[in-house]
Amino acid sequence: MNSPLRVLCAALIAAFAAGCTLAPRYERPALPVPSAWETPGSEEAANVAAADLPWRDYFADTRLRTIIELALVNNRDLRIAALNIERARAMYRIQRADLLPSVDLAGGQNAQRVPEAISPTGSAYINRQYSATVGASWELDFFGRIRSQNRQAVELYLATEEARRSAQISLVAEIANVWLALAADRELYELARRTYDTQQKSVELIRKSFTAGAASALDLAQARTAMERARADAARYTAQLARDRNALAMLTGAAISENLQAETLAGALSTVADLPAGIPSEVLTRRPDVLQAEHMLRAANADIGAARAAFFPRIALTAGAGTASPTLDGLFESGTRLWSFAPQIVLPIFHAGALRANLDRSKIERNIQIAQYEKTIQSAFREVADALADRATLAEQIDARSELVNAANESYRLSEARYRSGLDSHLVLLDAQRSQYTAEQELIATRLAEASNRVMLYKVLGGGWK
């Protein structure tokens, strides 16, 4: 063997032994976002990131925990995500098997009728041959084509696992939001019922005054308008409560009993923890959807290695050993052994540009995955930034809404006293009642927004799947 050929063979053996591939070296793209969020009133970073905080620790209410645990078992979307993982794992095992030799056992019979025209005896006869062989075939992966495909399958499997975690985070957050919305709608319903009862009593009093000639028909019509508005709100919130319960039942796959539902929004809000705001943007790389995008990028990177390896020779070894006999009972007697050895090398010469096009496709796919990864990072950054921006003013909004309710209550009290003293018309009293009712509705809505913001912030920071 001449020297250049020996060098080539040694290089091929070394490459095979080292397990190298022709895939380009992977480098994580730089984050296409600022290094930190800038929000008013930012706090110091927490010692424990949201991704390290299990949802059981974040949501303290045992009723909500029970509902979430029920959903994690029964939810169909999560079940589909888990089955996708099993499918990806099976595909990885199939791809991984190509790295090892395949061995098959075969047995067969070959019967052939030899006609008189070509028979050495001049008579037709039937020639039979029985065989039993064990065969093995193995492609020597010198250039890492199979290993690149195996690496791609691993990354796709890991991406599927991250997709399941992302689905679980979304499910936990959605259940918490619906559970909190149910508590808020219950408070709104109770407020509408109380307002309706109050307005109903007011209508009865004005109707008596109208009968006695002390009140006008306009006063009675205005009082009835306020009462019917409250009655319509009560009916609307009754339907909304039913929709909330239906949503919980769909998410959990089972009906939710009354004792698992929160009585008040204030009580439910106290069981949802709060997270510090000043967390660096690198935490985004721990979000499951971002990790999923990165695994897809790694898979595309490995696909380039397989496409490059297609330009190089493929070496396959096929061997078999067994016995052959003209009779079945003599199949394993002496003198019937046979063997075969068929090494094969395939060197691509002309494929009309298909191999180059396939390599170009793999590179374009990698560029697409880079753009997808950067887009996922940017979307995640915006979600966190928006959640932090809302959070920065929610405390002040709640304080302002609380003061507005106090002022509206005082205004209603004074208007009622002036109306009874004959100093103001009933229209002024109705306006004070309307302002009081609206202020209390807005306070409940703002408290729900704060609770939902805590859930959203936990979700977008990557917590909740453990």
FENGI-V132563 format. One record per helix or strand of 3 or more residues. SS is the DSSP state (2 for helix, 1 for strand). FROM is the first residue (numbers start at 1). LEN is the number of residues. Records with the same first field share a line. If there is no record, write none. Layout:
SS = FROM-LEN ; FROM-LEN
This chain:
2 = 3-16 ; 50-3 ; 55-4 ; 62-13 ; 76-22 ; 116-3 ; 145-67 ; 217-36 ; 258-3 ; 265-5 ; 281-6 ; 288-22 ; 354-67 ; 426-35
1 = 102-13 ; 125-16 ; 314-12 ; 337-5 ; 344-3
